Amino acid sequence: MELLSPYKEATDVILEAGGEPLRLCYQCGVCTGSCPWNLVRSFVVRRIIHEAQLGATDFESEELWLCATCRACVQSCPRGVEIIDVMRALRRSVVSLGVGVVPDALRISVKNIAGAGNPFGQEPGKRDDWARDLGVKKSTPGTELSYFPCCFSIYEPAERGIALATVDILKKAQVDFGILGSKENCCGEATRKLGNEDVFQTLARNNIGAFVENGVKKVLVSSPHCYHTFKNEYPEVGGKFEVIHSSQLLLELIKEQRIKFTKELNKRVTYHDPCYLGRHNGIYDEPREVLRSIPGLELVEMPDSRENSLCCGGGGGGIWMEVKKEERFADLRLQQALATGAEVLAVACPYCMCMFKDSQLRVDKGEAIEIRDITELVQEAV
């Protein structure tokens, strides 16, 4: 049966985005088996891909908004189907063609990002308030490094320690750095994964313009989501800059002896691999080397680490979604961390920190383990 517009148009968008890899899917079901959602509920990725192939997608389904873009399915697919791109195309169909419904939490967050440049709806001019009393200069042509803190690191009080620790370490290591503050906005990563391509393009072009105008050549980020977007997606919009994640820079500074530890951190620590640092960009060793460099620290591994790390659920807009208590895989991950006997769960992503801190309130004995960013642990030992 021939589909009627706008469903026909939506299907065309999906097939165009998926391209040949989508047509290569032969319904083996490995994607479904690797998806973390199936640890807590049924989520048949294979069915969604099959519906997209046939042009029979149910655009009203809540399942379109479950994908956390963790890349476990893409990593395991024997045919190379870019499943995240298919999910993004499905969501773009809902957003741009008005087919289906966007959950309120996602709609409000994207509206805030589009209007104010951050998901919290804070005034754009206040973006550098967090650094007002820190003596941080503005990035100008010739500044070695421009620090781009994630929106969560500067607007969310519980996570501001990430940005503060980063600045403190950079100063002690005598790194020439600055910030753009109110001249920049959200990187736009989540808006794109949620199908809001126009918003992403606007945010990207604004940031690229600010980088170019202020002579930014190298960008330091605390968030793997910012890292992935600047490194892999901004070039599509004409923005090519050197990008470095804080864990990578910390290791460089430690090896160059520009970071000198002055105290032992006698704690057992386990590390969680963020999806956008690990599976999306292959950065597994640097965070662990940084942690092993801290005197007195004992690093223990959780099950499902490195390439098989269990997603916290924050990607793909999940950070703003309302999820049932029994369906939070951040809770499962926190339980894995507790089972190692670790006193600290080390993270390298503001999204992960937010998700795990929330899980601390839900998981039995969750308060028995600290949630700390790697940068904060380094600062404590310095």
C-alpha positions as CSV (number, residue, x, y, z in Angstrom):
1,M,0.0,0.0,0.0
2,E,1.4,3.4,-0.9
3,L,2.1,5.7,2.0
4,L,0.4,9.1,2.2
5,S,2.3,12.3,2.8
6,P,3.7,13.3,5.2
7,Y,4.5,9.7,6.1
8,K,5.9,9.1,2.6
9,E,8.1,12.2,2.9
10,A,9.3,11.0,6.4
11,T,10.2,7.6,5.0
12,D,12.2,9.2,2.2
13,V,14.1,11.2,4.8
14,I,14.9,8.1,6.8
15,L,16.1,6.1,3.7
16,E,18.2,9.0,2.6
17,A,19.9,9.3,6.0
18,G,20.4,5.6,6.4
19,G,21.5,5.2,2.8
20,E,23.0,1.9,1.7
21,P,23.9,0.7,5.2
22,L,20.2,0.7,6.2
23,R,19.4,-1.5,3.2
24,L,22.2,-3.9,4.2
25,C,20.4,-4.9,7.4
26,Y,19.4,-8.5,7.3
27,Q,17.5,-8.7,10.6
28,C,20.0,-10.8,12.6
29,G,18.9,-9.0,15.9
30,V,22.4,-8.5,17.2
31,C,21.5,-4.8,17.7
32,T,18.6,-5.6,20.0
33,G,20.8,-8.0,22.0
34,S,23.5,-5.4,22.6
35,C,21.1,-2.5,23.5
36,P,21.3,-1.7,27.3
37,W,17.5,-1.0,27.3
38,N,16.9,-4.7,27.1
39,L,18.5,-5.1,30.6
40,V,15.5,-3.2,32.0
41,R,12.6,-3.5,29.5
42,S,11.9,-4.7,26.0
43,F,13.3,-2.5,23.2
44,V,13.5,-4.2,19.8
45,V,15.9,-2.2,17.7
46,R,15.7,-4.7,14.9
47,R,11.9,-4.1,14.5
48,I,12.5,-0.3,14.2
49,I,15.1,-0.8,11.5
50,H,12.8,-3.2,9.7
51,E,9.9,-0.8,9.8
52,A,12.2,2.0,8.5
53,Q,13.2,-0.3,5.6
54,L,9.6,-1.0,4.8
55,G,8.4,2.6,5.3
56,A,5.9,1.5,8.0
57,T,7.4,3.3,11.0
58,D,5.1,4.1,13.9
59,F,6.0,7.7,14.5
60,E,3.7,7.9,17.5
61,S,5.8,5.3,19.4
62,E,7.7,6.4,22.5
63,E,10.5,4.0,21.4
64,L,11.8,6.6,19.0
65,W,13.0,8.7,22.0
66,L,14.5,5.8,24.0
67,C,17.8,5.5,22.1
68,A,20.6,6.9,24.2
69,T,23.0,6.8,21.1
70,C,25.5,4.8,23.1
71,R,26.7,3.1,20.0
72,A,26.7,-0.5,21.4
73,C,24.4,-1.6,18.6
74,V,26.5,0.0,15.9
75,Q,29.7,-1.5,17.3
76,S,28.1,-5.0,17.3
77,C,26.3,-4.8,13.9
78,P,28.0,-7.3,11.5
79,R,26.7,-5.3,8.5
80,G,27.8,-1.8,9.5
81,V,24.3,-0.3,9.7
82,E,24.6,3.2,11.2
83,I,21.6,2.7,13.5
84,I,22.1,6.1,15.4
85,D,21.8,7.9,12.0
86,V,18.5,6.0,11.4
87,M,17.2,6.9,14.8
88,R,18.2,10.5,14.2
89,A,16.4,10.5,10.9
90,L,13.2,9.1,12.5
91,R,13.3,11.9,15.1
92,R,14.0,14.5,12.4
93,S,10.9,13.3,10.6
94,V,8.8,13.9,13.8
95,V,10.4,17.3,14.4
96,S,10.4,18.8,10.9
97,L,7.4,17.2,9.4
98,G,5.1,17.3,12.4
99,V,4.6,13.5,12.3
100,G,4.2,12.1,15.9
101,V,4.8,13.8,19.2
102,V,8.0,15.0,21.0
103,P,8.0,14.3,24.8
104,D,7.5,17.5,26.7
105,A,10.9,17.3,28.6
106,L,12.8,17.1,25.4
107,R,10.8,19.8,23.7
108,I,11.3,22.3,26.5
109,S,15.1,21.6,26.7
110,V,15.6,22.1,23.0
111,K,13.5,25.3,23.1
112,N,15.8,26.6,25.9
113,I,18.9,25.7,23.9
114,A,17.5,27.3,20.8
115,G,16.5,30.5,22.6
116,A,19.1,30.9,25.3
117,G,22.0,28.8,24.1
118,N,21.8,26.4,27.1
119,P,19.3,23.7,28.2
120,F,18.5,25.4,31.5
121,G,17.2,28.6,29.9
122,Q,19.7,30.8,31.7
123,E,20.5,34.2,30.3
124,P,23.3,33.9,27.6
125,G,25.2,36.8,29.2
126,K,25.6,34.9,32.4
127,R,27.5,32.0,30.7
128,D,30.9,33.2,32.2
129,D,29.5,34.0,35.7
130,W,31.1,30.8,37.1
131,A,34.6,32.1,36.3
132,R,34.1,35.8,37.3
133,D,36.2,35.6,40.5
134,L,38.8,33.2,39.2
135,G,40.9,35.6,37.2
136,V,40.4,33.7,33.9
137,K,41.2,35.7,30.8
138,K,39.2,35.8,27.6
139,S,40.5,33.8,24.7
140,T,42.2,36.0,22.1
141,P,44.4,35.3,19.0
142,G,47.6,33.7,20.3
143,T,46.0,32.1,23.4
144,E,47.3,28.5,23.5
145,L,44.0,26.9,24.6
146,S,40.4,27.9,24.8
147,Y,38.5,26.0,27.6
148,F,34.9,25.2,26.6
149,P,33.1,23.8,29.7
150,C,29.9,21.9,29.2
151,C,26.6,23.7,30.0
152,F,26.1,21.3,32.9
153,S,29.6,22.1,34.4
154,I,28.8,25.8,34.6
155,Y,25.0,26.0,35.2
156,E,24.4,23.0,37.4
157,P,25.8,23.8,40.9
158,A,26.4,20.1,41.7
159,E,28.8,19.8,38.8
160,R,30.5,23.2,38.8
161,G,33.4,21.5,40.6
162,I,34.5,20.0,37.2
163,A,35.1,23.4,35.7
164,L,36.6,24.9,38.9
165,A,39.0,22.0,39.2
166,T,40.0,22.3,35.6
167,V,40.8,26.0,35.9
168,D,42.8,25.4,39.1
169,I,44.9,22.7,37.5
170,L,45.5,24.7,34.3
171,K,46.8,27.6,36.4
172,K,49.1,25.5,38.5
173,A,50.5,23.8,35.4
174,Q,51.0,27.3,33.9
175,V,49.0,26.6,30.8
176,D,48.1,29.6,28.6
177,F,44.3,29.4,28.4
178,G,41.2,31.5,28.3
179,I,37.5,31.2,27.8
180,L,35.0,32.7,25.4
181,G,32.2,32.9,28.0
182,S,29.0,34.6,26.7
183,K,30.4,34.6,23.2
184,E,29.8,30.8,22.9
185,N,26.7,28.6,23.4
186,C,25.8,24.9,23.8
187,C,27.7,22.7,21.3
188,G,24.3,21.4,20.1
189,E,25.2,17.7,20.2
190,A,21.9,16.6,21.9
191,T,19.7,18.8,19.6
192,R,21.1,17.0,16.6
193,K,20.5,13.6,18.1
194,L,17.0,14.6,18.9
195,G,16.3,15.5,15.2
196,N,16.5,19.3,15.5
197,E,19.0,19.7,12.7
198,D,18.2,23.4,12.1
199,V,18.9,24.2,15.7
200,F,22.2,22.3,15.6
201,Q,23.3,24.1,12.4
202,T,22.6,27.5,14.0
203,L,24.4,26.7,17.2
204,A,27.4,25.2,15.3
205,R,27.8,28.2,13.0
206,N,27.5,30.6,16.0
207,N,30.3,28.8,17.9
208,I,32.5,28.4,14.8
209,G,32.1,32.1,14.2
210,A,33.1,32.9,17.8
211,F,36.1,30.6,17.6
212,V,37.3,32.1,14.3
213,E,36.8,35.7,15.4
214,N,38.7,35.1,18.6
215,G,41.6,33.2,17.1
216,V,40.8,29.8,18.7
217,K,42.9,27.0,17.3
218,K,42.7,24.4,20.1
219,V,39.7,23.7,22.3
220,L,39.8,21.9,25.7
221,V,36.5,20.3,26.7
222,S,35.3,18.5,29.9
223,S,32.4,16.8,28.1
224,P,32.8,13.8,25.7
225,H,29.7,15.1,24.0
226,C,31.4,18.4,23.2
227,Y,34.5,16.5,22.2
228,H,32.7,14.3,19.7
229,T,30.7,17.2,18.3
230,F,33.6,19.6,17.8
231,K,35.9,16.9,16.4
232,N,33.6,14.9,14.2
233,E,30.6,17.0,13.4
234,Y,31.7,20.6,13.2
235,P,33.9,19.9,10.2
236,E,30.7,19.2,8.3
237,V,29.7,22.9,9.0
238,G,33.2,24.3,8.1
239,G,34.7,24.3,11.6
240,K,38.0,22.5,11.9
241,F,39.8,22.9,15.2
242,E,42.1,20.8,17.3
243,V,40.0,19.3,20.2
244,I,41.3,17.7,23.4
245,H,39.4,16.2,26.2
246,S,40.5,17.0,29.8
247,S,41.6,13.4,30.5
248,Q,44.0,13.6,27.5
249,L,45.4,17.0,28.6
250,L,45.9,15.8,32.2
251,L,47.9,12.9,31.0
252,E,50.1,15.2,28.9
253,L,50.7,17.5,31.8
254,I,51.5,14.6,34.1
255,K,54.1,13.2,31.7
256,E,55.6,16.6,31.2
257,Q,55.8,16.9,35.0
258,R,53.8,20.1,34.9
259,I,51.4,18.5,37.3
260,K,53.1,17.5,40.4
261,F,51.3,15.5,43.0
262,T,51.8,16.5,46.6
263,K,49.6,14.1,48.6
264,E,48.5,10.5,48.4
265,L,44.9,9.7,47.6
266,N,44.5,6.5,49.5
267,K,41.2,5.4,48.0
268,R,39.9,2.5,45.9
269,V,38.5,3.9,42.7
270,T,36.6,2.4,39.8
271,Y,36.2,4.2,36.4
272,H,33.2,4.4,34.2
273,D,33.8,4.7,30.4
274,P,31.5,7.3,28.9
275,C,30.0,6.2,25.6
276,Y,31.0,9.3,23.8
277,L,34.6,9.1,25.0
278,G,35.0,5.3,24.6
279,R,32.8,3.7,22.0
280,H,32.4,6.8,19.9
281,N,36.0,8.0,20.0
282,G,38.2,5.1,21.2
283,I,39.6,6.9,24.3
284,Y,40.0,4.2,27.0
285,D,43.6,4.3,28.2
286,E,44.2,8.0,29.0
287,P,41.7,8.3,31.8
288,R,43.0,5.1,33.4
289,E,46.6,6.3,33.1
290,V,45.8,9.5,34.8
291,L,44.1,7.7,37.7
292,R,47.0,5.3,38.0
293,S,49.4,8.2,38.2
294,I,47.7,9.5,41.4
295,P,49.8,8.4,44.4
296,G,48.0,5.9,46.7
297,L,45.0,5.4,44.4
298,E,43.9,1.8,43.7
299,L,42.1,1.4,40.4
300,V,39.6,-1.5,40.1
301,E,37.6,-2.4,37.1
302,M,33.8,-2.9,36.9
303,P,32.2,-5.6,34.8
304,D,31.2,-4.2,31.3
305,S,34.2,-1.9,31.0
306,R,36.0,-0.3,28.0
307,E,34.2,-1.3,24.8
308,N,31.5,-3.1,26.7
309,S,30.8,-0.2,29.2
310,L,27.2,0.0,30.3
311,C,25.7,3.3,29.2
312,C,24.5,5.8,31.9
313,G,21.5,6.6,29.8
314,G,22.2,10.3,29.4
315,G,23.0,10.5,25.7
316,G,20.5,11.2,22.9
317,G,18.5,13.5,25.1
318,G,18.1,10.9,27.9
319,I,19.6,13.4,30.3
320,W,16.3,15.2,30.2
321,M,13.9,12.3,30.0
322,E,11.7,11.1,32.8
323,V,12.5,7.4,33.2
324,K,10.8,5.0,35.5
325,K,12.8,4.0,38.5
326,E,13.0,0.3,37.5
327,E,14.2,1.3,34.0
328,R,17.3,3.4,34.8
329,F,20.4,1.6,33.7
330,A,22.5,4.3,35.6
331,D,21.1,2.5,38.6
332,L,22.5,-0.8,37.4
333,R,25.9,0.8,36.7
334,L,26.1,2.3,40.1
335,Q,25.3,-1.2,41.6
336,Q,28.2,-2.6,39.6
337,A,30.5,0.1,41.0
338,L,29.3,-0.6,44.6
339,A,30.0,-4.3,44.0
340,T,33.7,-3.6,43.4
341,G,34.1,-2.2,46.9
342,A,35.3,1.1,45.5
343,E,34.9,4.2,47.6
344,V,34.8,6.5,44.5
345,L,33.2,6.1,41.1
346,A,35.3,8.2,38.7
347,V,33.7,9.7,35.7
348,A,34.9,11.8,32.7
349,C,31.6,13.2,31.6
350,P,29.2,15.8,33.1
351,Y,26.2,13.8,31.8
352,C,27.5,10.6,33.6
353,M,28.0,12.6,36.8
354,C,24.5,13.9,36.7
355,M,22.9,10.5,36.0
356,F,24.9,8.7,38.7
357,K,24.3,11.4,41.3
358,D,20.6,11.0,40.7
359,S,21.0,7.2,41.0
360,Q,22.6,7.7,44.4
361,L,19.2,8.8,45.7
362,R,17.5,5.7,44.4
363,V,20.0,2.8,44.8
364,D,20.3,1.0,48.2
365,K,23.5,2.2,49.9
366,G,24.2,4.6,47.0
367,E,25.6,7.2,49.3
368,A,28.4,4.7,50.2
369,I,30.3,5.7,47.1
370,E,31.4,9.2,45.9
371,I,30.9,10.4,42.3
372,R,33.9,12.4,41.3
373,D,35.2,13.6,38.0
374,I,38.8,12.6,37.2
375,T,39.8,16.3,37.1
376,E,38.6,16.7,40.7
377,L,40.6,13.7,41.9
378,V,43.7,15.1,40.3
379,Q,43.1,18.5,41.9
380,E,42.7,16.8,45.3
381,A,46.1,15.1,45.0
382,V,47.8,18.3,43.7
